[in-house]
Amino acid sequence: MNQQESATELSFEESTRRLADIVAQLESGELTLERSLALFEEGVRLARTAQTRLDVAEKRVEELLAIDAQGKPILKPFDM
């Protein structure tokens, strides 16, 4: 499994934990330039994947809270 695949397979919570770990490693100042760059690239992928998941969740919440002109909930199927 490569880094790009692992970013999409991690849960949101796992992604944020990994991002925190990456930040700590980068802030340590003890990494080589190459390792720092690799971790930064992984972090960007994780952040983008996590943001996409947040966007999908926000859209779902908006759909669940939607009401029509008569004040009735608007129900429609949701595809992830």
Distance bins in CASP14 RR format, pairs under 12 A and 6 or more apart:
PFRMAT RR
TARGET T0000
AUTHOR 0000-0000-0000
RMODE 2
METHOD distances of the structure
MODEL  1
1 7 0 0 0 0 0 1 0 0 0 0 0
1 8 0 0 0 0 0 1 0 0 0 0 0
1 9 1 0 0 1 0 0 0 0 0 0 0
1 10 0 0 0 0 0 1 0 0 0 0 0
2 8 0 0 0 0 0 1 0 0 0 0 0
2 9 0 0 0 0 0 1 0 0 0 0 0
2 38 0 0 0 0 0 1 0 0 0 0 0
2 41 0 0 0 0 0 1 0 0 0 0 0
2 42 0 0 0 0 0 1 0 0 0 0 0
2 45 0 0 0 0 0 1 0 0 0 0 0
3 9 0 0 0 0 0 1 0 0 0 0 0
3 10 0 0 0 0 0 1 0 0 0 0 0
3 18 0 0 0 0 0 1 0 0 0 0 0
3 22 0 0 0 0 0 1 0 0 0 0 0
3 38 0 0 0 0 1 0 0 0 0 0 0
3 39 0 0 0 0 1 0 0 0 0 0 0
3 40 0 0 0 0 0 1 0 0 0 0 0
3 41 1 0 0 1 0 0 0 0 0 0 0
3 42 1 0 1 0 0 0 0 0 0 0 0
3 43 0 0 0 0 1 0 0 0 0 0 0
3 44 0 0 0 0 0 1 0 0 0 0 0
3 45 1 0 0 1 0 0 0 0 0 0 0
3 46 0 0 0 0 1 0 0 0 0 0 0
3 49 0 0 0 0 0 1 0 0 0 0 0
4 10 0 0 0 0 0 1 0 0 0 0 0
4 41 0 0 0 0 1 0 0 0 0 0 0
4 42 0 0 0 0 1 0 0 0 0 0 0
4 43 0 0 0 0 0 1 0 0 0 0 0
4 44 0 0 0 0 0 1 0 0 0 0 0
4 45 1 0 0 1 0 0 0 0 0 0 0
4 46 0 0 0 0 0 1 0 0 0 0 0
4 48 0 0 0 0 0 1 0 0 0 0 0
4 49 0 0 0 0 1 0 0 0 0 0 0
5 42 0 0 0 0 0 1 0 0 0 0 0
5 45 0 0 0 0 1 0 0 0 0 0 0
5 49 0 0 0 0 0 1 0 0 0 0 0
6 14 0 0 0 0 1 0 0 0 0 0 0
6 15 0 0 0 0 1 0 0 0 0 0 0
6 18 0 0 0 0 1 0 0 0 0 0 0
6 42 0 0 0 0 1 0 0 0 0 0 0
6 43 0 0 0 0 0 1 0 0 0 0 0
6 45 0 0 0 0 1 0 0 0 0 0 0
6 46 0 0 0 0 1 0 0 0 0 0 0
6 49 0 0 0 0 1 0 0 0 0 0 0
7 14 0 0 0 0 1 0 0 0 0 0 0
7 15 1 0 0 1 0 0 0 0 0 0 0
7 18 0 0 0 0 1 0 0 0 0 0 0
7 19 0 0 0 0 0 1 0 0 0 0 0
7 22 0 0 0 0 0 1 0 0 0 0 0
7 41 0 0 0 0 0 1 0 0 0 0 0
7 42 1 0 0 1 0 0 0 0 0 0 0
7 43 0 0 0 0 1 0 0 0 0 0 0
7 44 0 0 0 0 1 0 0 0 0 0 0
7 45 1 0 1 0 0 0 0 0 0 0 0
7 46 1 0 1 0 0 0 0 0 0 0 0
7 47 0 0 0 0 1 0 0 0 0 0 0
7 48 1 0 0 1 0 0 0 0 0 0 0
7 49 1 0 1 0 0 0 0 0 0 0 0
7 50 0 0 0 0 1 0 0 0 0 0 0
7 51 0 0 0 0 0 1 0 0 0 0 0
7 52 0 0 0 0 0 1 0 0 0 0 0
7 53 0 0 0 0 0 1 0 0 0 0 0
8 14 0 0 0 0 0 1 0 0 0 0 0
8 15 0 0 0 0 1 0 0 0 0 0 0
8 45 0 0 0 0 1 0 0 0 0 0 0
8 46 0 0 0 0 1 0 0 0 0 0 0
8 48 0 0 0 0 1 0 0 0 0 0 0
8 49 1 0 1 0 0 0 0 0 0 0 0
8 50 0 0 0 0 0 1 0 0 0 0 0
8 52 0 0 0 0 1 0 0 0 0 0 0
8 53 0 0 0 0 1 0 0 0 0 0 0
9 15 0 0 0 0 1 0 0 0 0 0 0
9 18 0 0 0 0 0 1 0 0 0 0 0
9 45 0 0 0 0 0 1 0 0 0 0 0
9 46 0 0 0 0 0 1 0 0 0 0 0
9 49 0 0 0 0 1 0 0 0 0 0 0
9 53 0 0 0 0 0 1 0 0 0 0 0
10 16 0 0 0 0 1 0 0 0 0 0 0
10 17 0 0 0 0 1 0 0 0 0 0 0
10 18 1 0 0 1 0 0 0 0 0 0 0
10 19 0 0 0 0 1 0 0 0 0 0 0
10 21 0 0 0 0 0 1 0 0 0 0 0
10 42 0 0 0 0 0 1 0 0 0 0 0
10 43 0 0 0 0 0 1 0 0 0 0 0
10 45 0 0 0 0 0 1 0 0 0 0 0
10 46 1 0 0 1 0 0 0 0 0 0 0
10 47 0 0 0 0 0 1 0 0 0 0 0
10 49 1 0 0 1 0 0 0 0 0 0 0
10 50 0 0 0 0 1 0 0 0 0 0 0
10 53 0 0 0 0 1 0 0 0 0 0 0
11 17 0 0 0 0 1 0 0 0 0 0 0
11 18 0 0 0 0 0 1 0 0 0 0 0
11 46 0 0 0 0 0 1 0 0 0 0 0
11 49 0 0 0 0 0 1 0 0 0 0 0
11 50 0 0 0 0 1 0 0 0 0 0 0
11 53 0 0 0 0 1 0 0 0 0 0 0
12 18 0 0 0 0 0 1 0 0 0 0 0
12 19 0 0 0 0 0 1 0 0 0 0 0
12 46 0 0 0 0 0 1 0 0 0 0 0
12 47 0 0 0 0 0 1 0 0 0 0 0
12 49 0 0 0 0 1 0 0 0 0 0 0
12 50 1 0 1 0 0 0 0 0 0 0 0
12 51 0 0 0 0 1 0 0 0 0 0 0
12 52 0 0 0 0 1 0 0 0 0 0 0
12 53 1 0 1 0 0 0 0 0 0 0 0
12 54 1 0 0 1 0 0 0 0 0 0 0
12 55 0 0 0 0 0 1 0 0 0 0 0
12 56 0 0 0 0 0 1 0 0 0 0 0
12 57 0 0 0 0 1 0 0 0 0 0 0
13 19 0 0 0 0 0 1 0 0 0 0 0
13 20 0 0 0 0 0 1 0 0 0 0 0
13 46 0 0 0 0 0 1 0 0 0 0 0
13 50 0 0 0 0 1 0 0 0 0 0 0
13 53 0 0 0 0 0 1 0 0 0 0 0
14 20 0 0 0 0 0 1 0 0 0 0 0
14 21 0 0 0 0 0 1 0 0 0 0 0
14 46 0 0 0 0 1 0 0 0 0 0 0
14 49 0 0 0 0 0 1 0 0 0 0 0
14 50 0 0 0 0 1 0 0 0 0 0 0
14 53 0 0 0 0 0 1 0 0 0 0 0
15 21 0 0 0 0 0 1 0 0 0 0 0
15 22 0 0 0 0 0 1 0 0 0 0 0
15 42 0 0 0 0 0 1 0 0 0 0 0
15 43 0 0 0 0 1 0 0 0 0 0 0
15 44 0 0 0 0 0 1 0 0 0 0 0
15 45 0 0 0 0 1 0 0 0 0 0 0
15 46 1 0 1 0 0 0 0 0 0 0 0
15 47 0 0 0 0 1 0 0 0 0 0 0
15 48 0 0 0 0 1 0 0 0 0 0 0
15 49 1 0 0 1 0 0 0 0 0 0 0
15 50 1 0 1 0 0 0 0 0 0 0 0
15 51 0 0 0 0 1 0 0 0 0 0 0
15 52 0 0 0 0 0 1 0 0 0 0 0
15 53 1 0 0 1 0 0 0 0 0 0 0
15 54 0 0 0 0 0 1 0 0 0 0 0
16 22 0 0 0 0 0 1 0 0 0 0 0
16 23 0 0 0 0 0 1 0 0 0 0 0
16 43 0 0 0 0 0 1 0 0 0 0 0
16 46 0 0 0 0 1 0 0 0 0 0 0
16 47 0 0 0 0 1 0 0 0 0 0 0
16 49 0 0 0 0 0 1 0 0 0 0 0
16 50 1 0 0 1 0 0 0 0 0 0 0
16 51 0 0 0 0 0 1 0 0 0 0 0
16 53 0 0 0 0 0 1 0 0 0 0 0
16 54 0 0 0 0 0 1 0 0 0 0 0
17 23 0 0 0 0 0 1 0 0 0 0 0
17 24 0 0 0 0 0 1 0 0 0 0 0
17 46 0 0 0 0 1 0 0 0 0 0 0
17 50 0 0 0 0 0 1 0 0 0 0 0
18 24 0 0 0 0 0 1 0 0 0 0 0
18 25 0 0 0 0 0 1 0 0 0 0 0
18 39 0 0 0 0 0 1 0 0 0 0 0
18 42 1 0 0 1 0 0 0 0 0 0 0
18 43 1 0 0 1 0 0 0 0 0 0 0
18 45 0 0 0 0 0 1 0 0 0 0 0
18 46 1 0 1 0 0 0 0 0 0 0 0
18 47 0 0 0 0 0 1 0 0 0 0 0
18 49 0 0 0 0 0 1 0 0 0 0 0
18 50 0 0 0 0 1 0 0 0 0 0 0
19 25 0 0 0 0 0 1 0 0 0 0 0
19 26 0 0 0 0 0 1 0 0 0 0 0
19 39 0 0 0 0 0 1 0 0 0 0 0
19 40 0 0 0 0 0 1 0 0 0 0 0
19 42 0 0 0 0 1 0 0 0 0 0 0
19 43 1 0 1 0 0 0 0 0 0 0 0
19 44 0 0 0 0 1 0 0 0 0 0 0
19 45 0 0 0 0 0 1 0 0 0 0 0
19 46 1 0 1 0 0 0 0 0 0 0 0
19 47 1 0 0 1 0 0 0 0 0 0 0
19 48 0 0 0 0 0 1 0 0 0 0 0
19 49 0 0 0 0 0 1 0 0 0 0 0
19 50 1 0 0 1 0 0 0 0 0 0 0
19 51 0 0 0 0 0 1 0 0 0 0 0
20 26 0 0 0 0 0 1 0 0 0 0 0
20 27 0 0 0 0 0 1 0 0 0 0 0
20 43 0 0 0 0 0 1 0 0 0 0 0
20 46 0 0 0 0 0 1 0 0 0 0 0
20 47 0 0 0 0 0 1 0 0 0 0 0
20 50 0 0 0 0 0 1 0 0 0 0 0
21 27 0 0 0 0 0 1 0 0 0 0 0
21 28 0 0 0 0 0 1 0 0 0 0 0
21 39 0 0 0 0 1 0 0 0 0 0 0
21 42 0 0 0 0 0 1 0 0 0 0 0
21 43 0 0 0 0 1 0 0 0 0 0 0
21 46 0 0 0 0 0 1 0 0 0 0 0
22 28 0 0 0 0 0 1 0 0 0 0 0
22 31 0 0 0 0 0 1 0 0 0 0 0
22 35 0 0 0 0 0 1 0 0 0 0 0
22 36 0 0 0 0 1 0 0 0 0 0 0
22 37 0 0 0 0 0 1 0 0 0 0 0
22 38 0 0 0 0 1 0 0 0 0 0 0
22 39 1 0 1 0 0 0 0 0 0 0 0
22 40 1 0 0 1 0 0 0 0 0 0 0
22 41 0 0 0 0 1 0 0 0 0 0 0
22 42 1 0 0 1 0 0 0 0 0 0 0
22 43 1 0 1 0 0 0 0 0 0 0 0
22 44 0 0 0 0 1 0 0 0 0 0 0
22 45 0 0 0 0 0 1 0 0 0 0 0
22 46 1 0 0 1 0 0 0 0 0 0 0
22 47 0 0 0 0 1 0 0 0 0 0 0
23 29 0 0 0 0 0 1 0 0 0 0 0
23 36 0 0 0 0 0 1 0 0 0 0 0
23 39 0 0 0 0 1 0 0 0 0 0 0
23 40 0 0 0 0 1 0 0 0 0 0 0
23 42 0 0 0 0 0 1 0 0 0 0 0
23 43 0 0 0 0 1 0 0 0 0 0 0
23 46 0 0 0 0 0 1 0 0 0 0 0
23 47 0 0 0 0 0 1 0 0 0 0 0
24 30 0 0 0 0 0 1 0 0 0 0 0
24 31 0 0 0 0 0 1 0 0 0 0 0
24 39 0 0 0 0 0 1 0 0 0 0 0
25 31 1 0 0 1 0 0 0 0 0 0 0
25 32 0 0 0 0 0 1 0 0 0 0 0
25 35 0 0 0 0 1 0 0 0 0 0 0
25 36 0 0 0 0 1 0 0 0 0 0 0
25 38 0 0 0 0 0 1 0 0 0 0 0
25 39 1 0 1 0 0 0 0 0 0 0 0
25 40 0 0 0 0 0 1 0 0 0 0 0
25 42 0 0 0 0 0 1 0 0 0 0 0
25 43 0 0 0 0 0 1 0 0 0 0 0
26 32 0 0 0 0 0 1 0 0 0 0 0
26 33 0 0 0 0 0 1 0 0 0 0 0
26 35 0 0 0 0 1 0 0 0 0 0 0
26 36 1 0 1 0 0 0 0 0 0 0 0
26 37 0 0 0 0 1 0 0 0 0 0 0
26 38 0 0 0 0 0 1 0 0 0 0 0
26 39 1 0 1 0 0 0 0 0 0 0 0
26 40 1 0 0 1 0 0 0 0 0 0 0
26 41 0 0 0 0 0 1 0 0 0 0 0
26 42 0 0 0 0 0 1 0 0 0 0 0
26 43 0 0 0 0 1 0 0 0 0 0 0
26 44 0 0 0 0 0 1 0 0 0 0 0
27 36 0 0 0 0 0 1 0 0 0 0 0
27 39 0 0 0 0 0 1 0 0 0 0 0
27 40 0 0 0 0 0 1 0 0 0 0 0
28 35 0 0 0 0 0 1 0 0 0 0 0
28 36 0 0 0 0 1 0 0 0 0 0 0
28 39 0 0 0 0 0 1 0 0 0 0 0
29 35 0 0 0 0 0 1 0 0 0 0 0
29 36 1 0 0 1 0 0 0 0 0 0 0
29 39 0 0 0 0 0 1 0 0 0 0 0
30 36 0 0 0 0 1 0 0 0 0 0 0
30 39 0 0 0 0 0 1 0 0 0 0 0
31 37 0 0 0 0 1 0 0 0 0 0 0
31 38 0 0 0 0 1 0 0 0 0 0 0
31 39 1 0 0 1 0 0 0 0 0 0 0
31 40 0 0 0 0 1 0 0 0 0 0 0
32 38 0 0 0 0 1 0 0 0 0 0 0
32 39 0 0 0 0 0 1 0 0 0 0 0
33 39 0 0 0 0 0 1 0 0 0 0 0
33 40 0 0 0 0 0 1 0 0 0 0 0
34 40 0 0 0 0 0 1 0 0 0 0 0
34 41 0 0 0 0 0 1 0 0 0 0 0
35 41 0 0 0 0 0 1 0 0 0 0 0
35 42 0 0 0 0 0 1 0 0 0 0 0
36 42 0 0 0 0 0 1 0 0 0 0 0
36 43 0 0 0 0 0 1 0 0 0 0 0
37 43 0 0 0 0 0 1 0 0 0 0 0
37 44 0 0 0 0 0 1 0 0 0 0 0
38 44 0 0 0 0 0 1 0 0 0 0 0
38 45 0 0 0 0 0 1 0 0 0 0 0
39 45 0 0 0 0 0 1 0 0 0 0 0
39 46 0 0 0 0 0 1 0 0 0 0 0
40 46 0 0 0 0 0 1 0 0 0 0 0
40 47 0 0 0 0 0 1 0 0 0 0 0
41 47 0 0 0 0 0 1 0 0 0 0 0
41 48 0 0 0 0 0 1 0 0 0 0 0
42 48 0 0 0 0 0 1 0 0 0 0 0
42 49 0 0 0 0 0 1 0 0 0 0 0
43 49 0 0 0 0 1 0 0 0 0 0 0
43 50 0 0 0 0 1 0 0 0 0 0 0
43 51 0 0 0 0 0 1 0 0 0 0 0
44 50 0 0 0 0 0 1 0 0 0 0 0
44 51 0 0 0 0 0 1 0 0 0 0 0
45 51 0 0 0 0 0 1 0 0 0 0 0
45 52 0 0 0 0 0 1 0 0 0 0 0
46 52 0 0 0 0 0 1 0 0 0 0 0
46 53 0 0 0 0 0 1 0 0 0 0 0
47 53 0 0 0 0 0 1 0 0 0 0 0
47 54 0 0 0 0 0 1 0 0 0 0 0
48 54 0 0 0 0 0 1 0 0 0 0 0
48 55 0 0 0 0 0 1 0 0 0 0 0
49 55 0 0 0 0 0 1 0 0 0 0 0
49 56 0 0 0 0 0 1 0 0 0 0 0
50 56 0 0 0 0 0 1 0 0 0 0 0
50 57 0 0 0 0 0 1 0 0 0 0 0
51 57 0 0 0 0 0 1 0 0 0 0 0
51 58 0 0 0 0 0 1 0 0 0 0 0
52 58 0 0 0 0 0 1 0 0 0 0 0
52 59 0 0 0 0 0 1 0 0 0 0 0
52 80 0 0 0 0 0 1 0 0 0 0 0
53 59 0 0 0 0 0 1 0 0 0 0 0
53 60 0 0 0 0 0 1 0 0 0 0 0
53 80 0 0 0 0 1 0 0 0 0 0 0
54 60 0 0 0 0 0 1 0 0 0 0 0
54 61 0 0 0 0 0 1 0 0 0 0 0
55 61 0 0 0 0 0 1 0 0 0 0 0
55 62 0 0 0 0 0 1 0 0 0 0 0
56 62 0 0 0 0 0 1 0 0 0 0 0
56 63 0 0 0 0 0 1 0 0 0 0 0
56 78 0 0 0 0 1 0 0 0 0 0 0
56 79 0 0 0 0 0 1 0 0 0 0 0
56 80 1 0 0 1 0 0 0 0 0 0 0
57 63 0 0 0 0 0 1 0 0 0 0 0
57 64 0 0 0 0 0 1 0 0 0 0 0
57 78 0 0 0 0 0 1 0 0 0 0 0
57 80 0 0 0 0 1 0 0 0 0 0 0
58 64 0 0 0 0 0 1 0 0 0 0 0
58 65 0 0 0 0 0 1 0 0 0 0 0
59 65 0 0 0 0 0 1 0 0 0 0 0
59 66 0 0 0 0 0 1 0 0 0 0 0
59 76 0 0 0 0 0 1 0 0 0 0 0
59 78 0 0 0 0 1 0 0 0 0 0 0
59 79 0 0 0 0 0 1 0 0 0 0 0
59 80 0 0 0 0 0 1 0 0 0 0 0
60 66 0 0 0 0 0 1 0 0 0 0 0
60 76 0 0 0 0 0 1 0 0 0 0 0
60 77 0 0 0 0 0 1 0 0 0 0 0
60 78 1 0 1 0 0 0 0 0 0 0 0
60 79 0 0 0 0 0 1 0 0 0 0 0
60 80 0 0 0 0 1 0 0 0 0 0 0
61 78 0 0 0 0 0 1 0 0 0 0 0
62 74 0 0 0 0 0 1 0 0 0 0 0
62 76 0 0 0 0 0 1 0 0 0 0 0
62 78 0 0 0 0 0 1 0 0 0 0 0
63 73 0 0 0 0 1 0 0 0 0 0 0
63 74 1 0 0 1 0 0 0 0 0 0 0
63 75 0 0 0 0 1 0 0 0 0 0 0
63 76 1 0 0 1 0 0 0 0 0 0 0
63 77 0 0 0 0 1 0 0 0 0 0 0
63 78 1 0 0 1 0 0 0 0 0 0 0
63 79 0 0 0 0 0 1 0 0 0 0 0
63 80 0 0 0 0 0 1 0 0 0 0 0
64 73 1 0 0 1 0 0 0 0 0 0 0
64 74 0 0 0 0 1 0 0 0 0 0 0
64 75 0 0 0 0 1 0 0 0 0 0 0
64 76 0 0 0 0 0 1 0 0 0 0 0
64 78 0 0 0 0 1 0 0 0 0 0 0
65 71 0 0 0 0 0 1 0 0 0 0 0
65 73 0 0 0 0 1 0 0 0 0 0 0
65 74 0 0 0 0 1 0 0 0 0 0 0
65 75 0 0 0 0 0 1 0 0 0 0 0
66 72 0 0 0 0 1 0 0 0 0 0 0
66 73 1 0 0 1 0 0 0 0 0 0 0
66 74 1 0 1 0 0 0 0 0 0 0 0
66 75 0 0 0 0 1 0 0 0 0 0 0
66 76 0 0 0 0 1 0 0 0 0 0 0
66 78 0 0 0 0 0 1 0 0 0 0 0
67 73 1 0 1 0 0 0 0 0 0 0 0
67 74 1 0 0 1 0 0 0 0 0 0 0
67 75 0 0 0 0 0 1 0 0 0 0 0
68 74 1 0 1 0 0 0 0 0 0 0 0
68 75 0 0 0 0 1 0 0 0 0 0 0
68 76 0 0 0 0 0 1 0 0 0 0 0
END
